[in-house]
Amino acid sequence: MSLQETFIANLKYYRKQNKMTQNELTLEIDMGLNYINGVEQGAFFPKPEVIERIAQALHISPIQLFDESQNPHQAIIKYSDDIANKVSDILYSRIKKELKNDIKEALKDLL
């Protein structure tokens, strides 16, 4: 994931955590109409001083907007294959045991 993609994902995450719309955040940081929408769409990237105002409005440090590990949603996406593999292994193991027991019971009933 690129730095800009990480920034955008974190911006969206923290904006939603603060229950702010794009326009509310735009007004809070004193930028032009639809500014945050343009940033979140990747049309442009904010200058450092604007990043500081965004972070302040979201009650976070500016570095959190660039940190891949800060956003739980990104962590889930990043590790989704590992999580899916572990969960499917656990479920397969349980189902296998249950099927094995069901087959043994069915064989006993037949004999």
Beta strands, then each sheet from edge to edge (+ up, - down):
end
